């Protein structure tokens, strides 16, 4: 076991691309959005409610929400994972 360091970088403004100005958020067509939604459903990404609750709970912990407001996850009461 060595020591690890993680860095998170959040881009708030896009870089200039060959002086053409900042890049905008890509807009997907309705067909592309539907395709991505079906892929997420078929992979189980959108149907795993325990995983969703765990992510919401971790986000609440990260944002400093007091423990009494955190949702309980079956079998994980009192455990905090970041």
One Martini backbone bead per residue (centre of mass of N, CA, C, O) as a GRO file, in nm:
protein
   82
    1UNK     BB    1   0.078   0.046   0.030
    2UNK     BB    2   0.043   0.334  -0.095
    3UNK     BB    3   0.022   0.663  -0.202
    4UNK     BB    4  -0.255   0.871  -0.292
    5UNK     BB    5  -0.356   1.108  -0.553
    6UNK     BB    6  -0.634   1.324  -0.615
    7UNK     BB    7  -0.779   1.500  -0.895
    8UNK     BB    8  -1.016   1.764  -0.951
    9UNK     BB    9  -1.155   1.891  -1.262
   10UNK     BB   10  -1.349   2.181  -1.340
   11UNK     BB   11  -1.514   2.297  -1.617
   12UNK     BB   12  -1.642   2.628  -1.690
   13UNK     BB   13  -1.452   2.696  -1.938
   14UNK     BB   14  -1.377   2.675  -2.244
   15UNK     BB   15  -1.161   2.641  -2.482
   16UNK     BB   16  -0.997   2.765  -2.732
   17UNK     BB   17  -1.049   2.694  -3.084
   18UNK     BB   18  -0.859   2.840  -3.289
   19UNK     BB   19  -1.005   3.125  -3.227
   20UNK     BB   20  -1.338   3.043  -3.231
   21UNK     BB   21  -1.409   3.006  -2.949
   22UNK     BB   22  -1.614   2.879  -2.742
   23UNK     BB   23  -1.749   2.590  -2.650
   24UNK     BB   24  -2.033   2.421  -2.654
   25UNK     BB   25  -2.289   2.241  -2.572
   26UNK     BB   26  -2.393   1.956  -2.676
   27UNK     BB   27  -2.656   1.871  -2.906
   28UNK     BB   28  -2.879   1.626  -2.911
   29UNK     BB   29  -3.068   1.428  -3.058
   30UNK     BB   30  -3.346   1.251  -3.006
   31UNK     BB   31  -3.223   0.982  -3.100
   32UNK     BB   32  -2.968   0.992  -2.919
   33UNK     BB   33  -3.113   1.013  -2.648
   34UNK     BB   34  -3.273   0.748  -2.677
   35UNK     BB   35  -3.031   0.561  -2.711
   36UNK     BB   36  -2.897   0.628  -2.435
   37UNK     BB   37  -3.137   0.543  -2.261
   38UNK     BB   38  -3.153   0.247  -2.349
   39UNK     BB   39  -2.865   0.173  -2.266
   40UNK     BB   40  -2.902   0.239  -1.961
   41UNK     BB   41  -3.132   0.040  -1.909
   42UNK     BB   42  -2.992  -0.225  -2.016
   43UNK     BB   43  -2.741  -0.192  -1.807
   44UNK     BB   44  -2.885  -0.082  -1.520
   45UNK     BB   45  -2.830   0.222  -1.445
   46UNK     BB   46  -3.156   0.309  -1.401
   47UNK     BB   47  -3.252   0.041  -1.206
   48UNK     BB   48  -3.053   0.099  -0.958
   49UNK     BB   49  -3.157   0.218  -0.661
   50UNK     BB   50  -2.919   0.171  -0.467
   51UNK     BB   51  -2.707   0.320  -0.634
   52UNK     BB   52  -2.853   0.590  -0.643
   53UNK     BB   53  -2.868   0.636  -0.336
   54UNK     BB   54  -2.562   0.626  -0.288
   55UNK     BB   55  -2.497   0.877  -0.462
   56UNK     BB   56  -2.674   1.076  -0.310
   57UNK     BB   57  -2.545   1.037  -0.033
   58UNK     BB   58  -2.255   1.113  -0.113
   59UNK     BB   59  -2.328   1.399  -0.205
   60UNK     BB   60  -2.436   1.494   0.069
   61UNK     BB   61  -2.174   1.455   0.223
   62UNK     BB   62  -1.996   1.640   0.047
   63UNK     BB   63  -2.203   1.896   0.115
   64UNK     BB   64  -2.271   1.873   0.443
   65UNK     BB   65  -2.493   1.700   0.535
   66UNK     BB   66  -2.654   1.599   0.787
   67UNK     BB   67  -2.704   1.277   0.904
   68UNK     BB   68  -3.025   1.306   0.961
   69UNK     BB   69  -3.072   1.352   0.625
   70UNK     BB   70  -2.986   1.080   0.544
   71UNK     BB   71  -3.018   0.815   0.364
   72UNK     BB   72  -3.105   0.485   0.392
   73UNK     BB   73  -2.931   0.181   0.341
   74UNK     BB   74  -2.952  -0.133   0.313
   75UNK     BB   75  -2.690  -0.231   0.534
   76UNK     BB   76  -2.562   0.097   0.570
   77UNK     BB   77  -2.589   0.193   0.844
   78UNK     BB   78  -2.348   0.439   0.933
   79UNK     BB   79  -2.220   0.451   0.653
   80UNK     BB   80  -1.942   0.621   0.497
   81UNK     BB   81  -1.896   0.698   0.150
   82UNK     BB   82  -1.662   0.856  -0.097
   0.00000   0.00000   0.00000
